[in-house]
């Protein structure tokens, strides 16, 4: 029997992250075939015997703004989004995980986080190190993701009435919002390509550039994670001050200088814990220094996040109510639809 110690936890995280990533790649390919089928100029009847590739609901995880709108509608009116219900379920799963288990979604689940992680590691291999913004540059740049978050919250939660949200969510444009997202990548404009290349280059030099400076989703989860009872906690008596925790922190937090990490930047990835060579010096802990084994923390994240999705499936809040007949009429003209 293989004994799992703290140093193994980062590899378990890699397995979880990349399993999610490749599952979404597979789902994206299935969705591409689904859209390609309905985009054909001469489409046979949906019941005509031709193969129809089923639509994977998991692609709705890439519609966070729609999920935010659906969340407000659900809270204010009790109406659960029937067009992209999986998007709302995934959004709720990320919120619940952040509230209880830090930014576990960012550190363990998010496919963009996995890409960011491997990109800066590749940059470190190429250039021998990663770079760090000066404090007077880092703080203003970090504020960008919070500004973006506040903008979306103001527009959707504060200004947009529930009636307008319902009208939008039931419209043809939102019914194929996932298709529009697919076209963002498969029919990429020159401006989009340049933007992605710039982000990639910066991500080679700076750890998690997108996550640290630009992701409004991560900013929201980070603020919610401040309510989590769990914190990375350092035992001064056991600490040998090797600073491996600080050097290896993907979020650039001064772990070795703090008794506990309360920053919204902490993703709960446990990279610091897995690199700590001193017994009982660094742990993920509840109040009163009640420690939690890293493996249990990992199991809780996976169970809580995917358990929430499971509840969505069991209660019928996962598959879209849009029919194949509707897709047959809307998808061929998806690029012509205008945002209401």
N, C-alpha and C positions, 0 to 999 in steps of 0.2 A: 504493500500500500504506500502510495506516494504521500509524504508529509508536506503539507503546504505551509510555508512560513511567510513572513511579511514581505520578503524580497520577491516572492512569486506574484504578489497582488497586481503589480503593474502589467504582468504578462496576461493575467486573467482579464484585466481591463482591455488590453489590446484585442484579445479574442472576442470579447463582447462587442467592442466598437466595430471591429472589422466584419464580424458576422452580420451586424445590422447594416453596415455599409454595402456588403455584397448582396444581401437580401434586397436592399433597395435598388441596386443596379439591376438585379433580376426582375424586380417589380417594374422598374422603369422600362426595361426592354419589352415586357409583356404589355405595358401601357402603350408603348410605341406601336406595337403590332395591332393593338385594339384601335388606336386612332388611325393608323394606316388603312385598316379595313374599311372604316367608315368614311375615310377621305377619298376613296376610290370614286371615279367619275360615274361608273356604272355599277351601282350597288344592288345586289339581289336582295330579295326579301329576307328579313332577319330569320324567318322560318323556312327559308328555301333550301336548307340542307348544306349550305356553305359553312365553313368553319368560322366561328366568331370567337376571337380571343377575349376572354373575360377581363373586365376592368379591375385591376388591383386597387382596393380602397387606400392602401398605405401611401400612395402618391400624394394624397391630400395633406400629408404632413408638411409639404412644401408650400402650403397656402396659409401662413400664420396670420396675415391681415384679415383674411376671410374668417379664420377661426376666432380672432378677437371680436369681430362684428357678431359672429354667431354666439359667442360667449355673453356679450351684452344682451342680446335678444333673449337668450335662455334665462339669464338672471332677472331681467326686468319683466319679461312677458311669459316666461315658462315655456317658450317655444324652442324645441331642439331642432337645429338645422337638419332638414331632410335631404338637402342637395349634396352637401359634403359633410355628412355626420362624422366620418372618420377623422377629418381635420380637427373638429372640435374635441373629439375624444383624445386624440394625440396631444392637443394643446392642454387639456385638463390633466392628462397623465404627467406632462412636464411640470405643470404648476404644482400638483400634489407632491411630486418627487422633490421639487425645490423646497417646498414648505417643510418637509420632514427630513430630507436627506441631502441638504446642501444643493449645489447646482449639479446634482447627479446626472441630469439629462445631458448637460454640456460635457461633463467629464467622462461619461460612460456610454452614452447612446448616440449623440448627435453625429451624423456622417460628415458634416462640415468640419466639426472638431477633429475627427479622425484624419481628414485631408490636411487640415492645418498642422496637425501634429507631425505627420510624416514629411510635410514640406519644410518646416524649420529644421527638422532633424537632417534632411537631405542637405539643406543649406549649411548646416554645421559641419557635415562631412566634406563638403566642397570647399568651404572657406576656412575651416578649422575652428570656427566659433560662430556664435550668434551675436548680434549687436543689440544695444539697448539705447532707447531714446533718453536724452537728457531730461531731467525732471521738469524743466520749464516747457519742454515739448510734449512730454508724456502725459501730463495732467490735462492740458487742453485737448489733446487728441482723444484721450479716454472719455472726455465729456461728450464727444460726438455721438456715441451710441446712446447715451442718456437723452441727448437732445432729440435724436430720432425716435426713441421710445416715447418721450413726452409728446412729440408731434402726432404720432399715431394714436396715442391715448386721447389727446385733445380732440382730434378730428373724429375718431370713432366713438369713444366712450362719452365725451363731454358734449360735442356739438351735434352728432348725428342722431336724430330721433329714432326710436325703435321701429316706427312705421316705415321710415326710409330704409332702414336696414333690412326689414322683411321684404320690401319691394325689390331691393337689390339682390338678396339671396334667392329670390324666386325667379329672377330674370334670366334670359338666355345667356347673357354675358357671364354670369357667375356659374351657370351650369357647365360651361366649358372653360372655366378659369384654369383647371388642371391642364387642359389642352394648350391654352395660351402659355402656361409655364413650360410645357414640353417644347413648344415652338421657340421659346426663349433660348433654348440650347441647340435645337436641331435646325433652326432658321436664324442663326445668330447674325446680328448686324455687326458692322465694322466697329461701331462704338462699344458694343457689348464685349466683343473680342478683346479690344484694347484695354477696357476696364478690367476684365478678368486677368489679362496678362500682367497688368500693373499690380494687381492684388497678389498674384502669384510671386512676382519678383520681390515685393516687399515682404511676403511671407517666408521667403528663403532667408532673408536677412534678420527678420524680427520674429520672435516666438509668437505664434497665434495672432498675427497682425489683424485679421478680420475679427476674431473673437474679442480681442482686447480693445479695439478702437471703434469698430463699426457695427457690431451686431446688436440691434435693439431687442431682439428676442433674449439674448444672453443678459442684457442689461436688466430686463424685467425679472428674469429668473434669479439674477444676482441679488436684487433688492428683496425678493420674496425669501431667498435663502437665509437672509439675516434673521428670520423667525425660526429657523431650524434649531432644535436643541443640541444638535451635534456640532462639535468644533474640533479642528485639529488642535491638540493640546500637548504642550512640551513640559516635561518634567525636568526642572533645572538641576535637581540632585543627580539624575541619571545621565543628563546630557554631557557629552564629551567635547562639545563645541567644534566639531569637525566641519560644520557648515555644509554638509552634503545635502541637507534638506533644502537650504536656500539656493544652492547652486543648481539643483535639479528641478525646482518648482517651475512648471510651465507658465504660471501666472506671475512670476517674478516677485513673489512675496517674501519678505524677510522672516521666514519661518524660524530660523535659529536665534532671532532676537526677541521673539514674542512668547508669552506664556500660553496664549491661545490665538488662533487666527479667526478674526471676525469680519474679514473683508468680503464684500460682495464679488470680488474677483476670484475667490477660492472656488474651484469646481468640484472639490471632493474627490479628486482623481486618485488621491493617496500616493502619488509619486514620491512625495517627501517621506512618508512613512515607510515605503518600500525600500528607500535608499538609506534609511537610518541604521547605522551599525550597532548602536547602543541599546541594550535591552531596556524596555519600558521607558525610553526617553521621549518617544513621540508616538501618539496614538490618536485615533478618532474617538472622542469621548462625549458623554452626556454631562449635564451639570453634576457637581460634586465629584468630578473626576471618575465617573463610572465608565470605564473603557469598553469599547466594542471591538471585537476581533475584526480585522480588515476583511476576511472572507465573509463574515456575517453581513458586514456593511455592503459588500458587493452583491450578495444574494438578496438583500433587502431592496437594493436599487432595481435589480432585474425583476424581482417579484412585484414590487409596487408599480413600476412603470407598465410592464406587460400585463400585470393583473388588472390594472385600470382599463387597458385595451380589451382584455378578456370580458370584463363587465359590460363594456360597450357592445361587444359582439353578442353576448348572451341576451342583453336587453333590446336587441334589434336596432342599435344606434351606430351601425358600422357601414352597411352598404347603402349606396345612394339610391334615392327613389326615382332618379331620372331613368326613363325607359330606353330601350334600344331604338325604338321608333323615334324618340326625341333626338337621340344622338345621331341617327341617320339624317335628320333634317338640319341639325345645328352644326355638327362638326365640319361638313364641307364648306360652310361659310364662316367658320370661327374667326378667320383673320379679318373678316369684313365687319364683325361686330364692334361697336363702339362702346366705350365705358359710359354707363348712364350718368 
